[in-house]
Amino acid sequence: MAKNTVPEAKDALNRFKMEAANEVGVNLKQGYNGDLTSKQAGSVGGQMVKKMIKAYEESMR
C-alpha cells in the first residue's frame, strides 16, 4: 500500500467519502465495507467524482 505524502489527506478523503455516501443513501462503516454491493460502491464513487468535477468547474470561473 502506498504511503500518503500528506497524512491529513487520508482523513480528508475519508470524510469526503462518508459525505458522498450519505448523499446517495449508502450507510458506510468506519473501516472495512466489503459487504457493499457493486451498485452501492459505484454510487459512492460516482457521487465523489460529480462533486470533484463541480468543485473544479466552480474554481475555473
N, C-alpha and C positions, 0 to 999 in steps of 0.2 A: 504494500500500500504506500502511495506517495505521501511525502510529508507536505503539510501546508507551509508555504513560505510566510504566510501571515496567520498566526494561530487564531486570531479573532475571527478570521474568515469562516472557519468551521462553524462557530456558534451563530454567526450571522446567516449563513446558508441554512442551518437547521431551523432558525426562526422563520426564514423566508419560506422554507418547505412546509412548515406547520401552518403558516398563514394561508398559503396556497391550498393546502389540503382542507382547511376549514371552509374556504370559499367554495370549494366544489363538493363539500359534504362528505369528505373521507376522514375517518377518525384514525389518526396516526398515534402510535405509542412512542414513547422515548425508546430508543434502541432499535431492535430488530422488528421489521414489519413485513417479513416474508410471507405472512398469511394474506396479504392483499391480493386481489385479483389483478390480472394484467390491465383490465379496464380501469380499475381504481388507480393503480400506479401510473398509467398513462394519463389519466385525468389530472393528477397532481403535477406531473412533469409538463403537460401541456399548459396548465394554468401558470406555472412558473415561467415558461417561455413567453406566453402572452404578456405577462407583467413586465418581463425584461424588455420586450420589444416596445411596449408602451412607454416605459421609462426612457429608453433610448430615443424614441421619436420625440418625446417631450423635451429632452435635453438638446435636441438639434434645432429647436425653434428659437 
